[in-house]
Structure formats: C-alpha cells, structure tokens
Amino acid sequence: MLCSLAALLSLANQCRAADCESLSNLKLPDTTITLAQRVTDKTFTPGDGKPLTDLPEFCRVVGVIKPSSDSNIRFEVWLPIRNWNHKYRGMGNGGFAGHIDYDGLANSVRRNYAASGTDTGHEANFLDASWAYHHPEKVKDFGYRAVHLTAENGKAVIKAFYDAMPQHSYFDACSDGGREALMEAQRYPQDYDGILAGAPANLWTHLLSAGLAANQALSVHPDGYISQLKLPSLKRAVLDSCDAQDGLKDGIIDDPRKCHFDPATLLCHGEETRDCLTAPQVESVKAIYGGGRDSKGDLVFPGLMPGSEDGWELWVTGQAPGQSLGSGFLSGYFRYMVLEDPTWNPLTANIDQVMSEADKNTARALNSDQPGIGDFIAHGGKLIVYHGWNDAAISPLNSIRYYQSVITTIGKSTAANGIRLYMAPGVGHCIGGPGPSWFGQLGAATAKGPKYGIYDALEAWVEQGTTPGDIIATKYENDDPKGKVEMTRPLCPFPQEAKYRGSGDPNDYSNFSCAAP
C-alpha cells in the first residue's frame, strides 16, 4: 500500500512537472507568457547574476503584461513542484524598482509558497528614473498597475498549475514596496488577505518635495554641509541628551518624540573641529529634524528623528553635497516624472511650486495615503505596518500619521479588526541599525513563528484570528542572522512601548513588558 501511494505521488509530481512547460500556452488578458520552465537544480541564477541556493524544485513562469501601448511589465511566478502550502505571496520593490525581487521569490518557494514579482514596467537601476521621461503610462504601471496586474496573473497561473486557487494571499514589502502595499489595500482590496507594509513611502509627492529643504540647507550655503566626520559627534551628543530617558543607557532611544535635543549645544566657539557645528551646520541639522515646510511654514512632510544620524551619510548628507541617495531620488523624480526637464536644478527650486506640480502630475499614480481601507478590512483583510525609529530615508512619523488617519476615518473598532502599527526602536530603513532589527520582515528566514516573526504574526491573524501582540525582535552580531544573538527586545503594538522591568539582563526580552507610554 505504501509503495503504491509513493508511486502515485511520484506520478503526480511528474505530471505536474510536465504541466509546467504547458503553461507557456496560457492565455491571460494583455499578457504574453514568454517562458515556462521546470527548475530542478538547487542553485538558480536569474538575470541579475546572483546565484540563489538551497532551492526546492519549482516551476518558473515568465511573462510580460501590456495594459497600454507603452507598457512592458515583466513578471515572474514561481511555483513549488511539491508541498505547496496553498498560499500565495506577492513581492514588492524598492526605490524606482526596475527589477524583480528574486531573493523574495527564492525565500518564498523555500517556505513552500507560490510567489510572484514584477519589475513594475521598466528595467533600470533602483535609483534611475529616466525611463519615466515622456512616458506617463509607465509611471502608472510603476505606481499601481504592475503590482495589481501581477497579483491577478499570479493567481491565474497558480489556478492553471495546481487546479486550485490559493487559500490565502499575502503581500510583504518595504519602502517603495510599503507604498505598493498600502496601494493594494486602498485601491485593490480583494487582491490580498494579509499585507505587511514596512516604512511606506506612501506620500511620495510630499516626501520628495520636503527633501528639498534639507538638500538646499546642506548645499546652498558653503558652510552648511555636514561631512561624515562630524556625524559621530552629533550622534554622541544626541545620545548623551536623550538615551537615558527610557530608563536604560543602551544606545537606543525608545521613543525619539520625547527627545528635544538642541543642535545649537554643539555650536563651535573659536576654531571649527569635527566635534562642533558651525552656525549654518546647526541650521542644516534643524532642517533635517524639522522636516520640509512650505512658504507659509506649514509642514509638508515630517523630519527625521534624533538617533537616526547613523544613516544620514547614506540618505541625507552624502560624501559630498548633493551625493546622497535622497538627493538622487528627488532629482530623478522631479526631472523625469514631474517637470520633464532633465536640466532641473534642485538647489534653486521653490518648494511650493514643485510640490504643486508633483501633486498635479503624479499624486494619483504614486500616492497611497488614503485612509479609507474599510473595504479591505470588510473582506477579512489584515494590515500590519512597521517602521524603524532610526529610519533616515523616510520619517517614521509619517507611518504614525497614516495609522492615526485610518482610525479617525473608519473608526477605532473597525480599525482594531484590521490594522496594527509597530514602531521599532533603534532600527533604520527597513532593517539594520543599533537596535534589534530582525523580526521576520521581508521574508526573513529567521522567523520562528508569530512570536518572533511579524509576517508569521500576520498569517496567524488572517488564518486563526489570533490578534497580534508583542513580537520579539533580535539583534545579531554584525547584523548577521548566522551570528550569535546579542539582544532581544519586544516590539509592541503602537502606541504601547517596551518598558524595562527594572531588573534582569536588559538584552533579554523577558525583562521588558509592553505598556502605555
């Protein structure tokens, strides 16, 4: 009997493998399937040249979607040959996208999910926006169409291959992927049952308009630029001022909103050194903390938090004026998406004018800041948003603002059934930082169930109705999950915070409890 069962299972797998190639004939709206192949090697190297290892046998389906004459949305669907868990995962993107998240696809099939990813309609470096120049349909594909149509096609491919629809569908992404995640919940509430949105860039037009304030403060005045040599002293001064406020002096500010550090305390008196700030540099720091404001003084987008200075060289100050990632993003966005002027100079721009143009030309395609997610929650959808307090790319205050707007719009009881926010102390953009930044986000293989993994907590909420509580975040040596554990701390559902009990090892989560601030 066992031999017969084994033979039947083997035959079923052989048939399924044969069915993989036949998916090249699948007909889908505005779609051409260009490849359907059975991948049997444990190592697979996709077009980006990075080998992916320890893979199960899977069916790889590649296609192109053309919802407009100017569209060319590449997508892939990966389907485990054996042991499919009857779930589907959609992968997101970062920056201006331009490539498929193959790491996410690999992580998914390793955990027995069928999964899909898209380049959102163009092939380019994640910093490159030149593809958008005079291509408004491609901007729509990037903004919302590609992720939605890939979800529809992904499910259709799954149905054709397994002769069954997924029992549950999930989306997990960060940064621009977080924007995509919220766009799905707001505009296409039926696409996914559970959505994990990290550090969402969901108010794209204002985020990049506000970036002009810091960019100009650092670049226009000859003495306003802050080099990487001064950032360590600034970070030390911030910690000296605010680190102990939460009861522990550990290099982590649990809630930077309570930190009222004044950069003028570092004002140089006499000769300038790397341990002090000139008067223009003090103003630059204030501009970074204060956020972008229009000519009336109204806040356009909130600023970065005290404690985030470790990430400023990469995202804000750069190794020279105008050379940060933030400068690159805002320049590309305004030159190619908004103003269609490759010669546009961000240093002479007027924030009121460019923000008005940004909202007029791209807000509908790019912004996912609408709080009315009642339809998503009504069909059983669950949304978890997380954001690192040390994020130097996107202000964490933006996620709090969005979460609170959802509660105000749909009501506290409805929101309680479908949305949670987790603020992560000491965590940078999506992952990394001095705090415990590994908590099962981005398909991290370190997830050990819903207590240690925020994605697994999302699944438990969708599938068992288990309301998410505190989640144990881990800090590894050198931020390598293969290294030893240096610290564990609880992440608490906002507005709760992790409070030290007053005794015991502060690197052990069990000596903390979640409580109201």
N, C-alpha and C positions, 0 to 999 in steps of 0.2 A: 504493500500500500504506500509506504513512504517513498519507495523507488518510483512508483507511478506518479505520485504527487510531484516529486523532483523533476521527473520527465516533463510533466505538464507545465511546470513553472519555467523550465528551460525553453520549451516550445513557445510559451507566451512571450518570453523575452526576445526570442529570435524573431517572432512575428512583429513585435513592437520595433525592434531594430530595423526590420525591413520597411515598416511603416514610416520610419524617419525619412528615408530617401523620397518616399512618395509625397511628403509634404511640400516638395518643390512644385507640385501641381495645384496646391491650394489656392483658391480664388478668394480674395478679400477686397473690400472697396478701396479704390485708389492705391492699390498695393501690388507690388511685384515681389514674389519670393525668388531670390537670386541664388540661394544655396540651402540645401538641407542635407546635413552630413552626420553620420554616426561617429562620435569621437570615443575611441577605445583606449588610447594611451592615458596614463595617469598624469602626464605633463602635456599641456597645450599652450602654444604660443600664438596669441592673437595678433592683429595687425599692428598693435603698438609695440610689439617686440619684447614684452616682458613675459617670461615663462610663468605659467600657473601650474602648481604642483598638487599632488595628492587629490586628484580629481576622480570622481566616480565615472563610470561610463554614462555618456549623455548624448542626447540628440541636439544638434545646433542648427537653428533655423535663422537665416539672414534675409532681410528684406528691405525694401525702400517704399516709403509712403509719399504720395504726391497729391495733397489736398488742393494745391494750386499749381498753376503752370510754372511757378518759380520755386516750388518746393522740392526738396530732396532729403527726406527724413530717413536716415539709416537706423535700423533697429535690429536687435537680435533677441531670440528666445532660446533659453537653454532648458532642456527637459531631462531629468534623470531617467535612465532606461529602467532602473529597478528602484523599488522602495520609495516611490513618490509619496510625499506626506499629504497629498491632496490640498496643498496650499500654493499660492502664487505670490511672488514678491516683485514689485516694481522698483527699479534702481533710479536714482536721481543723478544730478550733475553739480559741478561747482563752477564758479566764475562765469565765463561766457560759454561754457560747455564746449562742444566741438569734438567730443569723443565719447565712446561708450564705456561705462564703468565695468570693465572686465573683472576687476577684483571683486566687486559686489556680486557679479554673476557667479564667479567661482565659489565665493563663500556660501552662496545660496544653494547651489547644487550639492556642495559638500554636506549641507544640512537637509538635503532631500527636498528642497523647494524647486518648483518650476519658476523661472525668473526671466525678466526682460529688461533691456536697457536701450537707450537711444542716444544719438549724438545731438538731438534736438534740431536737426536740419542743416547742419554745416560741419565741415571738417576743418578744425583750426586749433591752435593753442588756446588754453582756457583764458589767457589774457588778451586775445586778439578779437576785436570787434569789427574789423574791416569788412568782413563778409556781409555786414548789415547795410553797407553803403548803397543807397538807392534800391534796397530790397525789403520793402515793408512786409511782404508776405513771409519772408524768412524771419523777421522779427516776431511775427505772430506765431510761427512754428516754434521758435525758441521760447516765447513767453508762455504758451499754453497748449498749442495744438499737438506738438510732438509727444509730450508725456501722455496726454489723454488718448490719442490715437494708438500709441504703443500699448497702452493698457487694453484697449479694445482688441487689438490684433493679438496681443499676448494670450488673452483668454480664448480667442478663436483658435489659435494654434494648439493650445492645451486641449480644447474640446476635440479637435481633429485627431490628436495623437493618443490621448487616453480614453476617448469616448466618454468623457466626464468633465464637467466644469469644476473649477476649484471650489472647495467648501468655504474657504476664507481667502481674502486677498489683502495684501499689506504693501505699504509704501514706506521706505526708510531712507532719508537723505538729510544733508546738512548744507547750510549756507545758501547758495542759489537753489540747491536741492530742497532746502527748507521752504523757500519761496514756492517752488514747484509743488511741494507737499500741501501747503495751505491753499494753493490754487486749485488742487484737486478737490479738497474738502469743500471749498466755496463754490466752484463752478461745475464740478462733475461729481456730485455727492455719491453717486452709485458706483463709481469706479473701484473704490476700496472700502474695506470694512474697518481696517485699522491703519492709522497714519502716524508716523514718528517724524516730527519736524524739528531739526536741530538748527539753532542760530539762524532763523529765517531772515533772508534779505527781502522781506515781503513788501516793503515800501521803497522799492528800487529807485523811483524818481527822486524822492526826498533824501534817501541815503547818499546818493552820489552828488546831489546838489549841495547838501550840507558839507560834504567832503571838501568843497572849495574853500570853506572858511579856514580850516587847518592848513590846507595846501598853500593858500596865499600867505597866511601868517608865517609859515616856515620858509617861504621862498621870496616874497616880495621885499621884505626888509633885509638888508645884507647881514644883520646880526641876529635875525630871528630864528635861523636854522639851528636845530639841536642835533649834534652829532651823536653817534653811538657811544662815544667816550663819556658823555655826560649822563646817559640813561641809568647806569648802575647807581650813581649817587642820588639821582632823583627817586629811584625805586627804594633805596635805603631810607631816604627821608620820609617817604610815604609810609613805609612800614613802621618807622620809629614813631610816627604820629598816630597811626591807627591800628596796628597789628594787634595790640593787646586789648582792644575794645571788646572782643568777643570772649575774653577770659583766657585765651591762650596766645602766647607769642611763638608762632609757628611758621611765619612767612606767608600766611593766608589770611586775607580779610574776608570774613564770612559774609558780610553784607556791606559792600562799599558805599551804599547810600548814606550810611552813618558816618562816613569818613569825610571830614571837612578840611582836608589838607590845603594849606595856602602855599603855592609855589613861591610866593614872594619871600618866604623864610630862607630861600636859597639865593637871594639876590647878592651878586658879587659886591664886595666893598673893597675897592682897590683893584689889584691885578686879577684878571679873569683866570680861573683854573677849571679843571674838569669837575670840581666839586661844587661849583656855584653856577648861577644863571645870570646872564645879562638881563637888563630890563626888557628888551624885545623878546628874549627867550622866555621870560616869565609870562609875557602876553601870549606867546605861542602855546605854552602849556595850558594856560587858562582857556584858550580857544579849543584845544583838544578835549579838555574836560567839559567845557561848556556846551559843546555841540554847535551845529550850524544855525544861524539866525538870519532872518531877512532884514530888510532896511528898517522895518518897524520894531525890530528887536524880538519878534515872535520866533519861537523855537521851530525850526524846520525838521530837525532830527536830533535826538539826544546824543550827548557826547560819551566818550569813553570813561571808564571808572578808574579811580585810584587803585593801583595794584596791577593795572594792565600794561605797565611800562615795558615789561619784558618783550612784548610783541610790537612795540612801536617802530623799531628799526625796519621790520619786515613790512608792516602795513601802513605806517604813517610817515615816519621821517626819512626812511631810506638811507642808503650810504652816501647820498648827496641830495641836494634839493630836487624835488620832482622825480625821484627814482624809486619811490615806494610802490608796493602793489596797489595801494589805494589810489595813488596818482595815476597809475597806468589804467586802472579800471574806469575812473571818471573821465579821463581824456578820451579813451576809446568810445565810451558810451556817448558822450556829447558830440564828438566829431562824426561818428558814423551812424548812430541811431537817431539822435535828436536833431542836430543842426545841419547834418550832411555837409560838413565843412572840415576837411582834413587838416586845414591850417589853423583851426580854432585854438586860441591860447587861453588855458585855464587861469593864468596869472592876472589877466586883465578882464576876466568875465565878471558880470554883475549877477549875483546870486538870484535876485528877484526875476530877472529876465530869463535866465537859463532854466530856472525851475518852472516857470510858466510854460516855456516851450516843451520841457520834458513831460509835464503833466498833459499838455495838449496832444503831443505826438505819440507818447508811449505808455501812458498810465494804464489804459485799458488792456494793453497787451502784456504788461510786465507786473503791475502791482497786484498783490494778493492780500490786501489789508482789510477786506470786507468782513465784518464780524458776524454776519448773519449765516451761521453754519447750522441752523436748525434742521434743514433737510438732511444733512449728513448725519446728525445725531438721531433724527427720527427713524432712519432706516437701520439703526443699531450701530452706526459708526462711532469709533473711539479715536480721539486725537490726543497725543502727548507731545508737548513742546518742551524742549530743553535748551538752556543757554548758559554758557560759561561766564561767570562774573568778570574774568580776566580777558574776555574777548577784545582784541584790538582791531578787529575788522568791522564788526557790526555791534553797535551798542546793545548790551543786554537789557537796557531799559526799554528798548523797542518791543521785546517779547512780553515784558510785563504790561506795557501799554496795550498791546494787542489782546492779551489774555483778559485784561480788565474790560476792554471794549466788548468782548464776546459776552461776558457776564452781564454787562449793562444792557446789551441788545437782546439777548434771548432769555435772560432771567437766570437767577442763581441755581434754581432747581434743575432746569434743563441743562445748563452748563455742567452741573455736577454729574450728570449722566453721561457726558461725552467728552470732556476736555480736562486735562491736567497740565500744569506747568511745573518744571523742575529747574531751579537755578543752582548752578554748580560752582561752589567756591573754589577759587584758585585755578579754574580751568579756562584755557584760551579758546581760540576759534575752533569749534567742533571737538577738539581733543588736544591734549598736551597742557603744559603749564605746571606750576609748583604744587597744585592740588591733585587729589585723586581723580584722574580724568578718564579712567576706563570703567565704563558701566554698561557695556553691552550695546552701545550705539554703533551705527554704521556697519551692521552685520558682524560685529567683532566676535571672533571665535572664542573669546574668553568668557562669554556669557555662561552662567551656571544655573540658569533658571530665573524665575521672576524676582527673586530676592537680590540677585547680583546683576541682572540684565534688564535694562529699561525696555528693550524690544520684546523680550520674553514677558515682561510685565504687561505690555500692550496686548500680546496674544492672549494671556490669561484673562485680561479684561474682556476681550472680544468673545472668547470661546467658553469661558467658565463664569463670566460675570464677576470675577474677582477684582474688586476695586484696588487700584494701585496705592500702595503705601510708601514707606521709605524704601529706598534702593541702596544697596551697598556699593559704593564706588571704591576703586582700588588704585593705588599709586605703586607702580613697579620701578625697580631700579633702572635708571636711564630710560624710563618710559618704554621699556621692552617687556611685553607680557610674558616672555620666556624667562625673565629675570625674577629675582626674589621680590616678595611683597614688602614694601616699605611702610605703607599706611592704608588703612581702610576707614572710611567715614560714610555716614548715611547721607544720601540725598533725600530731601524732604519735599513733599508736595507744597508748592507755594500757596499761602505765604508763610508756612512753617519754616523754621530754621533748626539746624542741628545744634543742640546745646550740650556742652561738656558737663558731665555729672559732678565734676569737681575732684574726682579721684580716679586712679587707674591709668593705664597706658593711653595717652592721647592719640596714639597711632592705631588704636583698636576701636572699631565702630561700636562695640558693645558698651563703651563708656560714654556714649552720646545718646541723646533722645531727641525726637522731633517735637518741637513746641512752638507756640505762637511767639512772634517776635516781641 
